[in-house]
Amino acid sequence: MKTKIFKIKGKFMMGDRLKHFTRELKATSEEDIKEKIYSEFGSKHHINRNQVQIHDIQEISAKDVQDPLIKALKKE
């Protein structure tokens, strides 16, 4: 399967406050993206899935990528 680049926007609980996030990730589908987001936030911030709110997932073109790591990966 071909990987696509997605932009994900949402909020997560940091202590007693909601913090906004925007991420760009590569995956094969929106379901993969959701799993990656939940896994990453659980690992880095030690929070449960129900503390992460994903509001928007959009597929973006390679020229619209802002994240330098994803830009480097798209050249592969």
KACOR-V591708 format. One record per run of one state. SS is the DSSP state (2 for helix, 1 for strand, 0 for the rest). FROM is the first residue (numbers start at 1). TO is the last residue. If there is no record, write none. Layout:
ss = [SS | SS]
from = [FROM | FROM]
to = [TO | TO]
This chain:
ss = [0 | 1 | 0 | 1 | 0 | 2 | 0 | 2 | 1 | 0 | 2 | 0 | 2 | 0]
from = [1 | 4 | 15 | 17 | 28 | 30 | 46 | 49 | 52 | 61 | 62 | 65 | 68 | 75]
to = [3 | 14 | 16 | 27 | 29 | 45 | 48 | 51 | 60 | 61 | 64 | 67 | 74 | 76]
